[in-house]
Amino acid sequence: MCAFVSLGAGVGGSRRGLPSVSARRPSRVRTVTRSVAETSSTGSIKKFLEAGGSLPDLMNKLVKDGVIPQQYAMIIGEWYESYSKAVEQSKLVTEPADQITLRYFATLLELCMNQMQAPYEFDLFHQSVREPFDFYQFGLDFAKPVINFEDSIVEGRENIAKIEAYLEKGENVIILSNHQSEGEPHAIDSVLRQVLDNTLGEKLIFMAGDRVREDLLAVPFTLGRNIVTVYSKKHMDDVPELKVEKQSHNKKTIQEVGKLFREGGKVLWLAPSGGRDRRSKETSEVEVSKFDPDAIETIRFVAARSGKPTHFFPMALATYRLLPPPETVDVVMGEKRVVAHVPVNLWFGEELDMASLAPADADKQEQREMRANAVMETVKEGYSTIGGYDQ
């Protein structure tokens, strides 16, 4: 669904491979005056499937007609099969797994086709699209059947309450977290709702990478979340001729975050690692990726200039098995998607005193590194508490 990255200096990245919905260029900011979701339950894809056509037949037709690349058809096919198997294990569904899977994927394909015909251009701060089509609810509905809520863990509930209290007072909160699965925005929201009857997930603004608005299969889910996007510095030089434009986009995004913080009452989630955690070849464990000092310092600087009190909280996620990332950090757009019915474990740590994480007599670079390492170690402790290393 989404790939979240760091804010660090020089963030950027476009990927070669499958075509993106934005011609692989930074999205231009504009006010959208038309519906971006002119879709309905009577769409052509749903009609084809409801008339007895199968998903493989539909994929073959779309490839043959040149509507989608063969690789996308393969990705969707594998995703469809794994999703159906995951839904079969859910205790929440009341209808056959194949019917649920067919319905959700028919809607997803309609939305993707819509996006191909009229690509959505994201504002610097994209707010969840709820009408005329409710992308937010679609994302929750899509995620819910593949999460094992019975065995999911939410630790640090008292800290969730503190976060909400700060927001109520018009103060800002920044959540520094590890990141493992593309499906986390909807998974976090779903678990908080189902386990705690809590709506904090709906309020989160996610700092996201360019893939979430350029990967055709990710966009329908991205449209349902509150996001600001940056280009990851891991991919800044993938397309050299776009580097300056991407850096300009990142600068504008940081300025937009500053505006949001000045308004107050905002909660921003970001992964200072700049990408998803992966399984270590040495330990065979899913390790928390190293936090980037520049990512944390950039957001600290923006928060400090907002004129509003800002509070930092650590968060740990164990979501790897829900929708594992590729084994390597790929440049190519269009990654494999295989889901499983698993618990989603969350840990919210105590508020961080950022100023005390590094000695005042250390030089600035040492202070940055010490703060980043201290936050990362705190997240690792929480990660261990919720069984992250047992995935």
Secondary structure, DSSP 8 states (H G I E B T S, - for coil): --------TT--B---BS--TTTTS--------S-S----TT-HHHHHHHTT--HHHHHHHHHHTTSS-HHHHHHHHHHHHHHHHHHHT-SS--S-HHHHHHHHHHHHHHHHHHHHHS-----SEE----SSS-HHHHHHHHHGGGB--TT--EE-HHHHHHHHHHHHTT-EEEEEE----TTHHHHHHHHHHHHH---HHHH-EEEEETHHHHSTTTHHHHTTSEEEEE--TTBTTSSGGGHHHHHHHHHHHHHHHHHHHHH---EEEE-TTSS--EE-TTT-SEE-----HHHHHHHHHHHHTSSS-EEEEEEEEE-TTTS---SS--SSB--------B--EEEE---B-GGGGS-TTS-HHHHHHHHHHHHHHHHHHHHHHTTGGG-
